[in-house]
Amino acid sequence: MDDPFPTDHDLFPLRGPWRSPGDPAELTQVPPHLASWLTVPGSLSEALRAACPEGLSLRIHRRLPVRLPESGARLLERPQGERVNQREVWLLCGDSPAVFARSWIPEGVLPDPGEYPLGDRPFEPGTQARRLRLEVAPVTGP
């Protein structure tokens, strides 16, 4: 799949299409020590906390309102053109960046998570939020 949320200012431009990490063919391109991180069934934030003795923290890279393009609307099961909050963050293990994450939150679905990992929210007891799907893509950049 092409980038469902194209932008003129991507921190990491795509080198290939977005795909489900559940596709075994996709994981053949990923170093074995990273492949298991792409298929974490629950909260990636929780898995990172367990693996990071220095402590997990979050640094916000950018937050901005965007309108859903057709491809993004299909993925989020929302109307095209609906306003969503795009959030880009670094999850840090100690002082070292471990994961760069981008999410799109339809207005009114979740309160602004502030300085907390969004990955915790869909897994809280009693929440109405859910993770629809997880996708990965090869990117360029440092």
Secondary structure, DSSP 4 states (H G I P E B T S, - for coil): ---SS--S--SS-BSS--B-TT-HHHHTTS-HHHHGGGG-SS-HHHHHHHH-TT-EEEEEEEEEEEEPPHHHHHHHTS-TT-EEEEEEEEEEETTEEEEEEEEEEETTTS---TTS-GGGGGGSTT---------B--B---
